[in-house]
Amino acid sequence: MDLFQYGTDPWGQEIIIRLAWGLLTLSFWAGIGFVVFHAVYAVVWKPRVEPEEASAAADAAIPEKIVRHTGAARMFHWVMAASMIALLITGFFPIVGLEFSWLTIHWVAGLILILCIIYHIVHASFFLDFWSIWILPRDLKEAVRRTQRQLGATVAIDKHGKYPLDHKLYHLAVTIFGLVVSVTGLIMMFKIENPIVPMNELLFEGAAMGNDPAWGVVYATHGFSAVLFVMLTITHIYFAIRPEKLWITKSMIFGTVSREDYLAHHSPKRWDVTPPKPKAKPPAPAPAAAAPPPAQSQPAS
């Protein structure tokens, strides 16, 4: 199967026009295949997580409800999800034969996605724990231990912090390909009439002469990233509806998790949710001692 569709430039040279849409079918069935494999795999092999000892005092300090996602974070997630679904429908349904007026909906949804990404970068950088979602050296050690456990070794697996390694890997993939599809989508807007950017078919040299290899690379890169989101979306929905993951999905709706779910899945050492202790007020200064009254002189006799 070819990866790209090819055409010829005005000089008869073969150039890339766009991605071969057979990869769309491959991405779809790869997502379905992963879902089936994982469903069977989860039944055959269930990793055992060693419980951590926690003192009664530590448990008492943990609130009954723990905020996992703020209202702003949940709003971002659902708006981004809606824009992504709209992009996938308008981008791929016409390819599989469902014809409708899709172009305006597509680029409007794309702009909403870009605004969501910009908002999330600012929000996560200045108002959230920025490093909690990124892969750190400790996560790599955890991956090694999980692999050893999978191969039969007797290795303890610690509970994770706020986000497990699989969440971090998914976030990394969405970050990379989300930025790629956004940048290439903005460039492609110069090829269509819209009120946001002026149409400019001369953006790349040679564009006015017909097919241009630079545009072909843009189209292929945009299509490749979009095709990967088909598989990423299928797997994301699958994990969201798995029974053992519903507590996480509910937290994206209601914002909180229970103390029981927190202690069952998270390490208090790696995700501290105890309220900060109020700082002790410095003792008030002691009142100054009153000066003794002046001595009275005795009158001379």
ABEGO torsion letter per residue (X at the ends): XBABBBBBBAAGBBBBABBBAAAAAAAAAAAAAAAAAAAAAAAABBBBBBBBBBBAAAAAABBABBBABBAAAAAAAAAAAAAAAAAAAAAAAAAAGBBBBAAAAAAAAAAAAAAAAAAAAAAAAAABBAAAABBBAAAAAAAAAAAAAAAGBBBBBBBBBABBAAAAAAAAAAAAAAAAAAAAAAAAAAABBBAABBBBAAABBGAAAEBBAAAAAAAAAAAAAAAAAAAAAAAAAAAAABAAAAAAAAAAAAGBBBAAAAAAABBAAABBABBBBBBBBBBBBBBBBBBBBBBBBBBBX
